Amino acid sequence: MLTHSLAAVWHAMTVIASCVPGPGVTCTPNQSADHLSKPVLDTIAGPLLTSAQFLIPAAVALSGIHRMMEHRESGGSFLIDMITKGGGAVLILALIKTIAGVG
């Protein structure tokens, strides 16, 4: 399991390092050579990521309200869950949208 994690981190770092712009080098994809990625990003990935930005915090809120109503959680821990889980999900999805170039 550790080897898989290290391999995944190594692969991610090499992908990121290969897209670091140097002098005179840009990291934008060649839109004229790639006829599939732009429509897929616009019609599938964009709406899916945008809806996930709203649905994940809503699911966290509903589960937190359910736990509060069963007296298994206090209001403070509900607030912490909303900030960490819901806010973290929104930030991670915004990062993914920015890296993928989805508007």
Helices and strands as residue ranges (DSSP letters): H 2-18, H 37-40, I 41-45, H 46-69, H 75-81, I 82-86, H 87-100
